[in-house]
Amino acid sequence: MTVADNGAEGVTVQLALRWLDSMDLGAAESLAASVRERARAMHRPRDRQRFLAGRLAARALVAGLLHVPEDAVSAVSHCRNCVHGNNGSHGEPHYFVDGVPVPVRVSFSRSGAWLAAAAAPVQVGVDLEDASAEVFSGSGLEDVMATVREKAAIAALPATDRPRLRAQLWVRKEALLKASGSGLRVDPRSVDTMRTAGGGPALRAYDVGPERMGLPADFVLSYAVGAPHHRTVVLPAVLPAVLPAGRSNL
């Protein structure tokens, strides 16, 4: 476990990481019917498996954070102003222990087989991406997500370094918008991550290096929290014994 002090006591942000491809899906039937129905609608078996594994891992993480039995934890997701039907299968997760709301807010992000989580007693959001993904290789993404200031910062870098900054800016924006509860209903171009604050007077995004989380070097992660002074705790990662070919932990 690693700890970072961002200047104040009282608020702690807990970060955790899980590898999903080795998870036992035997308990998937205990997930909400709307979650299982959403999984069945996915065409690729691997997508279904990782989606269900992500929900099980999220529940296990919440149980571990609260030191309660896993079967006491339930979840309902809520999507504000949802146009697809707010059936509890997607949106901001709300967790309960024996029917009582938990005293923390929790955010999750999945990229491939990796699940990142952030928990805090205040607004919190987390996002995780693989910077080597095709979407970050060209400048097209900048037109839909970057401010003028951010585009200038990307252009100032050597071409080989630009994909990583595009990915880092994206995860900062996602984390901020998740923490605010707005999600991508807000235009990402309206969120300037090159400033010291974004998404609200106290809501800020913070980058966490892959080496601190136990992620492969290509990955980027940011969390956002509604407390400019806080402590960050990175919980021990649950990782595979061997990573896929071409990947390595730092």
C-alpha positions as CSV (number, residue, x, y, z in Angstrom):
1,M,0.0,0.0,0.0
2,T,1.3,3.5,-0.8
3,V,0.1,6.8,0.7
4,A,0.3,10.3,-0.6
5,D,-0.5,13.4,1.4
6,N,-2.1,16.2,-0.7
7,G,-2.1,18.7,2.1
8,A,-4.9,18.0,4.6
9,E,-6.3,15.5,7.0
10,G,-9.8,14.1,7.2
11,V,-10.6,13.2,3.6
12,T,-9.0,10.0,2.2
13,V,-9.3,8.8,-1.4
14,Q,-8.7,5.1,-1.8
15,L,-7.6,3.8,-5.1
16,A,-7.6,0.1,-6.1
17,L,-6.9,-2.0,-9.2
18,R,-8.1,-5.4,-10.3
19,W,-7.3,-7.8,-13.2
20,L,-10.6,-9.2,-14.5
21,D,-9.7,-12.1,-16.8
22,S,-8.8,-14.4,-13.9
23,M,-12.0,-13.8,-11.9
24,D,-14.4,-16.5,-11.0
25,L,-17.8,-15.7,-12.5
26,G,-19.6,-18.3,-10.4
27,A,-21.4,-15.5,-8.4
28,A,-22.6,-13.7,-11.5
29,E,-26.2,-14.9,-10.9
30,S,-26.3,-12.9,-7.7
31,L,-26.0,-9.6,-9.7
32,A,-29.1,-7.6,-10.5
33,A,-31.3,-8.9,-13.3
34,S,-30.8,-5.7,-15.3
35,V,-27.0,-6.1,-15.1
36,R,-27.3,-9.8,-16.3
37,E,-29.7,-8.8,-19.1
38,R,-27.2,-6.1,-20.3
39,A,-24.4,-8.7,-20.3
40,R,-26.5,-11.1,-22.4
41,A,-27.0,-8.4,-25.0
42,M,-23.3,-8.2,-25.6
43,H,-22.2,-10.1,-28.8
44,R,-18.6,-11.0,-27.8
45,P,-18.2,-13.6,-25.0
46,R,-15.1,-11.8,-23.7
47,D,-17.0,-8.5,-23.4
48,R,-19.7,-10.3,-21.5
49,Q,-17.2,-12.0,-19.2
50,R,-15.3,-8.8,-18.5
51,F,-18.5,-6.8,-17.9
52,L,-19.7,-9.3,-15.3
53,A,-16.3,-9.7,-13.8
54,G,-16.1,-5.9,-13.4
55,R,-19.4,-5.8,-11.5
56,L,-18.3,-8.6,-9.2
57,A,-14.9,-7.0,-8.6
58,A,-16.6,-3.7,-7.8
59,R,-18.8,-5.3,-5.3
60,A,-15.9,-7.1,-3.7
61,L,-13.9,-3.9,-3.5
62,V,-16.7,-2.1,-1.8
63,A,-17.1,-4.9,0.7
64,G,-13.4,-4.9,1.4
65,L,-13.3,-1.1,1.9
66,L,-16.2,-1.3,4.4
67,H,-15.0,-4.6,6.0
68,V,-18.4,-6.2,5.5
69,P,-19.4,-9.6,4.0
70,E,-19.6,-9.4,0.2
71,D,-23.1,-10.9,0.1
72,A,-24.3,-7.9,2.3
73,V,-23.4,-5.5,-0.5
74,S,-25.9,-4.5,-3.3
75,A,-25.7,-1.9,-6.0
76,V,-28.0,0.2,-8.0
77,S,-26.7,2.3,-10.9
78,H,-28.4,5.6,-11.7
79,C,-28.0,7.5,-15.0
80,R,-29.2,11.1,-14.8
81,N,-31.5,12.2,-17.6
82,C,-31.1,8.8,-19.2
83,V,-32.6,8.5,-22.7
84,H,-32.2,4.7,-22.8
85,G,-34.2,3.8,-19.8
86,N,-32.9,4.1,-16.3
87,N,-33.0,0.4,-15.5
88,G,-30.2,0.3,-13.0
89,S,-27.7,-1.4,-15.3
90,H,-25.6,1.7,-16.0
91,G,-24.7,5.1,-14.7
92,E,-23.3,6.3,-11.4
93,P,-23.1,3.3,-9.0
94,H,-24.8,3.6,-5.5
95,Y,-23.9,0.9,-3.0
96,F,-25.8,-0.4,0.0
97,V,-25.0,-2.7,2.9
98,D,-28.1,-4.6,4.1
99,G,-30.2,-2.0,2.3
100,V,-28.5,1.0,4.0
101,P,-26.5,3.5,1.8
102,V,-22.8,3.2,2.2
103,P,-20.9,6.2,3.7
104,V,-18.6,6.6,0.7
105,R,-19.0,7.5,-2.9
106,V,-17.4,5.0,-5.4
107,S,-16.3,5.4,-9.0
108,F,-15.0,2.7,-11.4
109,S,-13.4,2.6,-14.8
110,R,-12.6,-0.4,-16.9
111,S,-10.1,-0.6,-19.8
112,G,-9.7,-4.0,-21.3
113,A,-9.2,-6.5,-18.5
114,W,-8.3,-3.8,-15.9
115,L,-10.7,-2.3,-13.4
116,A,-9.7,0.8,-11.5
117,A,-11.7,2.1,-8.5
118,A,-11.8,5.2,-6.4
119,A,-13.7,5.7,-3.1
120,A,-14.1,8.8,-0.9
121,P,-16.6,10.4,1.4
122,V,-17.0,13.3,-1.1
123,Q,-17.4,13.7,-4.8
124,V,-15.1,11.3,-6.6
125,G,-14.4,10.0,-10.1
126,V,-11.8,7.8,-11.8
127,D,-10.9,7.0,-15.3
128,L,-8.4,4.6,-16.9
129,E,-7.2,4.2,-20.5
130,D,-4.5,2.5,-22.6
131,A,-2.6,5.3,-24.2
132,S,-1.4,3.0,-27.0
133,A,-5.0,2.5,-28.2
134,E,-5.7,3.6,-31.8
135,V,-8.1,6.4,-30.7
136,F,-5.2,8.4,-29.2
137,S,-2.8,7.9,-32.1
138,G,-4.1,10.7,-34.3
139,S,-5.4,14.3,-33.7
140,G,-9.0,13.5,-34.5
141,L,-9.9,13.1,-30.8
142,E,-8.7,16.6,-30.1
143,D,-11.5,18.1,-32.1
144,V,-14.2,16.6,-29.9
145,M,-12.5,16.8,-26.5
146,A,-9.6,19.4,-26.3
147,T,-9.6,23.1,-25.5
148,V,-7.4,25.6,-27.3
149,R,-4.9,25.5,-24.5
150,E,-4.9,21.7,-24.4
151,K,-4.4,21.5,-28.2
152,A,-1.4,23.8,-27.9
153,A,0.1,21.7,-25.2
154,I,-0.2,18.6,-27.4
155,A,1.2,20.3,-30.4
156,A,4.2,21.4,-28.4
157,L,5.3,17.8,-27.8
158,P,7.2,15.5,-30.2
159,A,4.8,13.4,-32.2
160,T,5.8,10.3,-30.3
161,D,4.7,11.8,-27.0
162,R,1.4,13.2,-28.1
163,P,-0.8,10.0,-27.8
164,R,0.0,9.8,-24.1
165,L,-0.9,13.4,-23.4
166,R,-4.2,13.0,-25.4
167,A,-5.0,9.9,-23.2
168,Q,-4.0,11.7,-20.0
169,L,-6.2,14.7,-20.8
170,W,-9.1,12.4,-21.7
171,V,-9.0,10.5,-18.4
172,R,-8.8,13.8,-16.4
173,K,-11.9,15.0,-18.1
174,E,-13.7,11.7,-17.6
175,A,-12.8,11.6,-13.9
176,L,-14.0,15.2,-13.4
177,L,-17.3,14.6,-15.3
178,K,-17.9,11.4,-13.4
179,A,-17.2,13.1,-10.0
180,S,-19.6,16.0,-10.9
181,G,-22.3,13.5,-11.9
182,S,-22.6,15.0,-15.3
183,G,-20.8,12.4,-17.4
184,L,-20.5,13.0,-21.1
185,R,-23.7,15.0,-21.2
186,V,-21.3,17.9,-20.8
187,D,-19.1,18.8,-23.8
188,P,-15.5,17.7,-22.8
189,R,-14.2,20.8,-24.6
190,S,-15.7,22.9,-21.9
191,V,-13.5,21.2,-19.2
192,D,-10.0,22.8,-19.3
193,T,-7.7,20.3,-17.5
194,M,-4.7,22.6,-18.0
195,R,-6.0,24.8,-15.2
196,T,-5.7,24.1,-11.5
197,A,-9.4,23.4,-11.1
198,G,-12.2,22.1,-13.2
199,G,-15.8,20.9,-12.8
200,G,-16.5,23.1,-9.8
201,P,-14.7,25.3,-7.3
202,A,-13.2,22.4,-5.3
203,L,-13.3,19.6,-7.9
204,R,-9.8,18.8,-9.3
205,A,-8.2,16.0,-11.2
206,Y,-5.0,14.3,-10.2
207,D,-2.8,12.0,-12.3
208,V,-1.5,8.7,-10.9
209,G,1.5,7.0,-12.6
210,P,1.1,3.4,-13.8
211,E,4.1,2.4,-11.7
212,R,2.3,3.4,-8.5
213,M,-0.8,1.4,-9.4
214,G,0.9,-1.7,-10.8
215,L,-0.3,-1.0,-14.3
216,P,1.5,-1.6,-17.6
217,A,3.5,1.4,-18.6
218,D,1.2,2.3,-21.5
219,F,-1.7,3.1,-19.2
220,V,-2.8,6.4,-17.8
221,L,-5.1,7.0,-14.8
222,S,-6.6,10.1,-13.2
223,Y,-9.0,10.6,-10.3
224,A,-11.0,13.7,-9.4
225,V,-12.1,14.6,-5.9
226,G,-14.1,17.4,-4.3
227,A,-11.5,18.1,-1.7
228,P,-8.3,20.0,-2.8
229,H,-6.6,18.8,0.4
230,H,-6.7,15.1,0.9
231,R,-4.8,11.9,1.4
232,T,-4.5,9.3,-1.3
233,V,-4.1,5.6,-0.4
234,V,-3.3,3.1,-3.2
235,L,-4.5,-0.4,-2.0
236,P,-2.5,-3.5,-3.0
237,A,-3.4,-4.5,-6.5
238,V,-4.8,-7.9,-7.4
239,L,-2.8,-8.7,-10.5
240,P,-2.2,-11.7,-12.7
241,A,0.8,-13.9,-12.2
242,V,1.8,-13.3,-15.9
243,L,0.6,-10.4,-18.0
244,P,-0.3,-10.7,-21.7
245,A,2.6,-10.8,-24.1
246,G,4.2,-7.4,-24.7
247,R,3.1,-6.1,-21.3
248,S,5.0,-5.7,-18.1
249,N,4.4,-4.3,-14.7
250,L,6.8,-1.5,-13.5
